[in-house]
Amino acid sequence: MKNYKNSIKKESEHKFKFKTDKMKVPATFFMSEELLPEEKTFRQVEDITSNTDLFGYAAMPDICSKPGRKNAAGSTIVSKDYIFPQVNDSDPNCGMRLVKTNLNEENFKEDEIEILFEELTSVVPTKKLIGTKIPFETVVDICRKGTSAAIDYLGIETKNELENTQNGGNFLEREYSKQEIFNAIPKLYLFFAQYRLGLLGAAGNHFLDMMKVTDIVDPEMAKKFGLKKGQYLFMVHTGSGILGQYTMYSYTAKKREHLSQAIMVALGRLTFQSDKKNVYNAIKKEIRKHMNDNSLLKYKGDSEEGKLYMTARGAASNFGTANRATIIHNINKTIKSMFSRNPEMDLLYDMPHISVTQENHFGEDVWVHRGNTSRAFGPSRTNHPIYGETGEPLFIPSSMSTDAYIGVGTDRNEDGFFSAPHGTGKGVNKNEKDVESKKELFEKMENKGVKLYNAKSSIVLNQDSARYKDISKVIEGVEANGITHIVAKMKPVAVIMY
């Protein structure tokens, strides 16, 4: 096994540079020494940065290797000219949202939370074939126009739904025509998407949490955000579902994890009614070349292939935001029906942590690939009436039973390409006792004052707090590096997870 110790240079208590002879650009690790990843992750970073087309690589404290992925999660990869589909997970706009309510520890008691979450296990399902059904036309409209189409069809009442969603809920640069969507995404995937809104999904760490604000760290910013101690918030972590997964599988060289994926991609290609078939055929040719080798598939950003890929990615990303908006809409309706009260859902922010965007860094227009990292623009980069003063909001949870933090981006994070961790990442927390059964898991969470619901999968044990890095260490590092400024602290009260 290769020893990378001599290739790691300490720049500060919470910052390291990693560079080997093979690497064309160095990788910056924004974390303390005890949070540095295992050797396998360094090997992946070395492989990725050996590519001559890279401009930069930033690793957040939650960086970790994932099975079947060429690149480690928790990283931001930057290229001047090229888009690299394989460096991100195949789930565009997997992301999180945080929603404020008028509910608090005084006016919404423990027994009411329990009644609510018992109902929400069916209202916000994890593994289910059919969620909130919408017409085919609405699916297409969500893809081409963004969350506004879901608002119009479902009557979503969440305050600041578009204003406080990254990109206003539309990850395409304009409103696309229907044919432009059909050019990029097979109609078969759009057909299945009719049944897939409002689902939490069966991914290991997708969740719905009711969080309680326990500490106000920056009272002035908290006031601007409308946050108060004891207030209940909803945090949702989901992906873009079947639409996003199948769409991205059609554009990247990645072995199918399940037979159903291989079948759906094959059927999708057979039923593809695109005016850009010549462009897509060129993409297929490139995909075949990269399926069984170690080189990275790439599309030049200004090429026809790159533009088609970004159209598909943007349209599928729109579905991800609409999914989270639908989940909150359904929770809102449930609270109104069960308790005859309006919780006044108010979106603090909705942000992706799997994204590809074109941004300007160090005076260059570059392609930024955030693979399980969140964008964290400081005030000077944020065009928003509130966040232009505070910085872009971000939230950093850890396991389903540990504290979480609300922060803002700062103007000091140029080296990190204004990215932030989306969590703490897998690791060993020596301060936590590991669990070996669901019974132990439920007891442990109960002792921490957290109620776990659903949890029908065997892999839910992997979400135990002992299997995640210590969030206090992560927060210490991101503040020291100017990645974020902490505004408030939260703790989970009730959790739905697969």
Order of alpha helices (4+ residues) and beta strands (2+ residues): beta-beta-beta-alpha-beta-beta-beta-beta-alpha-alpha-alpha-alpha-alpha-beta-alpha-beta-alpha-alpha-alpha-beta-alpha-beta-beta-beta-beta-alpha-beta-beta-beta-alpha-beta-alpha-beta
